Amino acid sequence: MTAILAAAMAEKDYYQLLGVKKNATDDEIKKAYRSLAKKYHPDKNKGNKEAENKFKEISEAYAVLSDAEKRAQYDRMGAEAFSFGGGGGGQNPFAGFDFSQFMNAAGAGARRGGRTARAGGGAGGFTDIFSDLFGGAAGGFEAPPMKGNDVNAELTIDFRDAVLGTTMDLTVNGSHIKVKIPEGVGDGQTIRLRGKGSSGSSGAPAGDLNVLVHVRAHPFYERRGDDIYINLPITFGEAVRGAQIDVPTIRGAVKARIPASTQGGQTFRLTGKGVKRKNGSYGDEYYRVEIVLPPDIPADVVEKIEPQYREDPRANLKSAL
């Protein structure tokens, strides 16, 4: 280790790094290190250089304070007792120790039963420490439990199923999953299924499955927010005389009254026949009247009807232009 690193070590307070008092017991020191090691281990902080450096610092502190001889030396002389390479005559508490074996989740060398260097030796060696902290075998380090990754998937459903709700089958990573589509789901909405993602490691919970829902367009119905819109064709006679007709809704036809002299384009509302809201209430359905004329109207009928127009139906349009 260089003189610069030795100088940096000299400025550190090992007790403060672990958050314990100078008279802390071995168990208190080990407990403090256990908590900090789990918090700052690189497996839980991938790509976080600050966490990696913190992990090295607390491991450095534990290497000294967990060894009775080195701790006594440190208490007498401070970190200068370990100011190796800089003229202080101290010894390196990490001689022969390679931090890199703990800097990745694989821990390949340790898991294959390879040589695991110890800092300080004895009962305080890191092989035993990490085996105890992270549940590894006696011969090496095991990564801490890690929650599984989330998995993203997509489903396309019919308009009716989106409004009324349904259950769909989905295959993810070879597994068949039942996806419950809630009543009123919207196009582009994501449904989260907790615990249905990738499996976790070392007993940790699985990730979640996020299902993006697409809704097919309907040939007659249109959804706007929680309301449903439909164009309703009626005959000329129904428009003139008025009538009671069946109006289709997503939950079945309902009887509705067409007033006499109804105009084309006039819109009526059916309360509560729309989409279910999050609060449990329902939106409305609006039906817009379209007057359909027969294909062949006799000329004498047209001559009788035309004089009934009291004004030009486009009069307002012309004045606006």
C-alpha positions in Angstrom: 0.0 0.0 0.0 1.3 3.4 -0.9 2.4 6.2 1.5 -0.7 8.1 0.5 -3.1 5.3 1.5 -1.1 4.9 4.7 -1.6 8.6 5.5 -5.3 8.2 4.9 -5.5 5.3 7.3 -3.7 7.3 10.0 -6.6 9.9 9.9 -9.3 7.3 10.5 -11.0 6.5 13.8 -11.8 2.8 13.5 -14.3 2.9 16.4 -16.1 5.9 14.8 -16.2 4.1 11.4 -18.1 1.2 13.0 -20.2 3.5 15.2 -19.1 1.9 18.5 -17.5 3.1 21.7 -13.8 2.5 22.5 -14.8 0.1 25.3 -17.1 -1.9 23.0 -17.2 -5.7 23.4 -16.2 -8.1 20.6 -19.9 -8.9 20.1 -20.8 -5.2 19.8 -18.1 -4.7 17.3 -19.2 -7.7 15.3 -22.8 -6.7 15.5 -22.0 -3.2 14.2 -19.9 -4.5 11.4 -22.6 -7.0 10.5 -25.2 -4.2 10.0 -22.8 -1.9 8.1 -21.5 -4.7 5.8 -25.0 -5.7 4.8 -25.9 -2.0 4.1 -22.8 -1.1 2.1 -21.9 -4.4 0.4 -21.3 -3.9 -3.4 -23.9 -6.6 -4.3 -26.6 -4.3 -2.9 -25.0 -1.1 -4.3 -23.9 -2.0 -7.8 -22.0 0.8 -9.5 -22.0 2.9 -6.3 -18.3 3.8 -5.8 -19.0 5.6 -2.5 -20.7 2.5 -1.0 -17.7 0.4 -2.2 -15.2 2.7 -0.5 -17.3 2.7 2.7 -17.4 -1.1 2.6 -13.6 -1.2 2.4 -13.3 1.3 5.3 -15.5 -0.6 7.7 -13.8 -3.9 6.7 -10.5 -2.2 7.4 -11.7 -1.1 10.8 -13.1 -4.6 11.6 -9.9 -6.3 10.6 -8.1 -4.4 13.3 -10.7 -4.2 16.1 -11.7 -7.9 15.8 -8.2 -9.0 16.4 -7.2 -8.7 20.1 -3.5 -8.2 19.5 -4.1 -5.6 16.7 -6.8 -3.8 18.7 -4.5 -3.5 21.7 -1.8 -2.1 19.4 -4.3 0.3 17.9 -5.5 1.5 21.3 -1.9 2.2 22.4 -0.6 3.8 19.3 -3.6 4.6 17.1 -3.6 4.0 13.3 0.1 4.9 13.2 0.7 1.4 14.4 -0.3 0.3 11.0 1.4 3.1 9.0 3.4 0.7 6.9 5.4 1.8 3.9 5.7 5.4 5.3 8.5 5.1 7.8 6.3 4.4 10.8 7.4 0.8 11.1 3.9 -0.5 11.4 2.4 -3.6 9.8 -0.3 -3.8 7.1 -3.4 -5.4 8.7 -4.5 -6.4 5.1 -1.2 -8.1 4.0 -2.2 -10.8 1.6 -5.8 -9.9 1.6 -7.7 -9.3 -1.6 -10.9 -7.1 -1.3 -11.8 -7.9 -4.9 -13.2 -11.3 -3.9 -16.0 -9.5 -2.1 -16.6 -6.8 -4.8 -19.0 -8.9 -7.0 -22.0 -11.1 -6.5 -20.3 -14.2 -7.9 -17.6 -14.6 -5.3 -16.2 -17.1 -7.8 -12.9 -17.9 -6.1 -14.5 -18.4 -2.6 -17.5 -20.4 -3.9 -15.3 -22.8 -5.8 -13.5 -23.5 -2.5 -10.4 -21.6 -3.6 -8.0 -19.9 -1.2 -9.6 -17.1 0.8 -7.1 -14.7 2.4 -7.6 -13.6 5.9 -7.0 -10.2 7.4 -5.6 -10.6 10.9 -6.1 -14.4 11.0 -7.6 -16.3 13.8 -11.4 -16.2 14.6 -11.6 -12.7 13.2 -10.7 -13.9 9.6 -12.9 -12.7 6.8 -13.7 -16.2 5.7 -15.5 -16.9 9.0 -16.9 -13.4 9.1 -18.6 -13.5 5.7 -19.8 -17.0 6.2 -21.5 -15.9 9.4 -22.9 -12.6 8.0 -24.2 -13.8 4.7 -24.9 -17.5 5.3 -22.1 -18.8 3.1 -20.4 -22.2 3.5 -17.5 -22.4 5.8 -15.1 -22.3 2.9 -16.1 -18.9 1.4 -18.4 -15.9 0.9 -22.1 -16.1 -0.3 -23.8 -13.1 -1.6 -26.6 -11.7 0.6 -30.2 -12.4 -0.4 -31.3 -10.3 -3.4 -34.9 -9.7 -4.6 -35.6 -11.0 -8.1 -35.9 -8.7 -11.0 -39.2 -7.4 -12.2 -40.5 -8.8 -15.5 -42.4 -6.8 -18.1 -45.1 -8.3 -20.4 -48.0 -7.0 -22.6 -51.6 -8.2 -23.2 -54.1 -7.1 -25.8 -57.8 -7.5 -24.8 -61.2 -6.7 -26.2 -63.1 -3.5 -25.4 -65.8 -5.4 -23.5 -63.3 -7.3 -21.4 -61.6 -4.0 -20.4 -64.9 -2.5 -19.3 -66.3 -5.6 -17.5 -63.1 -7.2 -16.4 -61.8 -10.7 -17.2 -59.0 -13.3 -16.5 -56.4 -13.9 -19.2 -53.7 -16.5 -19.6 -50.1 -15.2 -20.0 -46.9 -17.2 -20.5 -43.8 -15.6 -19.0 -40.4 -17.4 -19.0 -42.1 -20.7 -19.7 -44.6 -20.3 -16.8 -48.4 -20.0 -17.3 -49.8 -17.2 -15.2 -53.4 -16.2 -14.7 -53.8 -12.4 -15.0 -56.9 -10.9 -13.5 -58.0 -7.9 -15.5 -59.9 -5.5 -13.2 -63.2 -4.0 -14.3 -62.6 -0.6 -16.0 -58.9 -1.1 -16.9 -57.8 1.5 -19.5 -55.7 1.2 -22.6 -52.1 1.7 -21.7 -52.6 0.9 -18.0 -50.1 -1.4 -16.2 -51.2 -4.2 -13.9 -48.6 -5.2 -11.3 -48.6 -8.8 -10.1 -46.4 -9.0 -7.0 -44.0 -12.0 -6.7 -44.6 -13.2 -10.3 -41.3 -11.9 -11.7 -37.9 -13.5 -11.6 -37.0 -15.6 -8.6 -34.9 -14.1 -5.8 -31.6 -15.4 -4.6 -30.8 -17.1 -1.2 -34.5 -17.1 -0.2 -35.2 -13.5 -1.1 -38.7 -12.7 -2.6 -39.3 -12.8 -6.3 -39.7 -9.7 -8.4 -43.0 -8.4 -9.8 -44.7 -9.0 -13.1 -45.7 -5.7 -14.8 -48.4 -6.3 -17.5 -49.0 -3.4 -20.0 -52.6 -3.6 -21.2 -53.7 -2.7 -24.8 -57.4 -2.5 -25.6 -58.8 -3.2 -29.0 -61.0 -0.5 -30.6 -64.7 -1.4 -30.7 -66.7 -0.9 -33.9 -69.5 1.0 -32.2 -68.5 2.0 -28.7 -65.9 4.7 -27.9 -64.5 5.3 -24.4 -63.8 8.9 -23.2 -62.5 8.8 -19.6 -65.2 6.8 -17.7 -68.0 7.6 -20.2 -69.0 5.5 -23.2 -70.2 7.1 -26.5 -72.2 5.5 -29.3 -73.9 6.7 -32.5 -77.5 5.5 -32.6 -79.3 5.2 -36.0 -83.0 5.9 -36.0 -85.6 6.1 -38.7 -87.1 9.3 -40.1 -90.5 8.4 -38.6 -89.0 7.7 -35.1 -87.4 11.1 -35.2 -90.6 12.9 -36.3 -93.1 11.0 -34.1 -90.9 10.0 -31.2 -90.5 6.4 -30.1 -89.3 4.0 -27.4 -86.3 2.1 -28.7 -83.6 -0.3 -27.4 -80.3 1.4 -26.8 -77.3 -1.0 -26.7 -75.0 -0.7 -23.7 -71.9 -2.8 -22.8 -74.0 -4.5 -20.2 -77.1 -5.1 -22.4 -79.8 -3.2 -24.1 -82.0 -0.7 -22.2 -85.2 1.0 -23.2 -85.0 4.7 -23.9 -87.3 7.4 -25.2 -86.7 9.3 -28.4 -88.7 12.6 -28.1 -90.9 13.7 -31.1 -89.1 16.1 -33.5 -85.6 14.8 -32.5 -82.9 16.3 -34.7 -80.0 14.4 -36.2 -76.9 14.8 -34.0 -78.9 15.3 -30.8 -77.3 13.5 -27.9 -78.9 11.8 -24.9 -77.5 10.3 -21.7 -78.0 7.0 -19.9 -76.8 7.5 -16.3 -74.5 4.9 -14.8 -74.1 2.9 -18.0 -70.4 3.7 -18.5 -67.2 2.5 -17.0 -66.7 1.6 -13.3 -64.6 4.2 -11.5 -62.0 3.6 -8.8 -64.5 4.8 -6.1 -67.0 2.2 -7.2 -69.4 4.5 -9.1 -70.0 4.4 -12.8 -69.7 6.8 -15.7 -72.5 7.4 -18.2 -73.3 6.4 -21.7 -74.1 9.0 -24.3 -75.9 8.1 -27.5 -75.9 10.5 -30.5 -78.9 10.2 -32.8 -78.3 9.6 -36.5 -81.4 9.9 -38.7 -81.3 7.3 -41.5 -83.5 7.9 -44.6 -84.8 5.1 -46.8 -82.8 4.6 -50.0 -85.6 5.4 -52.4 -88.1 8.1 -51.3 -90.9 8.8 -53.7 -90.8 12.3 -55.2 -94.3 13.1 -54.0 -93.3 12.4 -50.4 -90.3 14.7 -50.8 -92.5 17.5 -52.2 -94.8 17.1 -49.2 -92.0 17.2 -46.7 -89.8 20.0 -48.1 -92.3 22.8 -47.5 -92.4 21.8 -43.8 -89.0 23.4 -43.3 -89.6 26.8 -41.8 -86.1 28.1 -42.4 -82.9 27.2 -44.1 -81.2 24.5 -41.9 -77.8 26.0 -42.8 -78.7 29.6 -42.0 -76.6 29.8 -38.8 -73.7 28.2 -40.7 -73.8 30.8 -43.4 -73.9 33.7 -41.0 -70.9 32.3 -39.1 -68.9 32.2 -42.4 
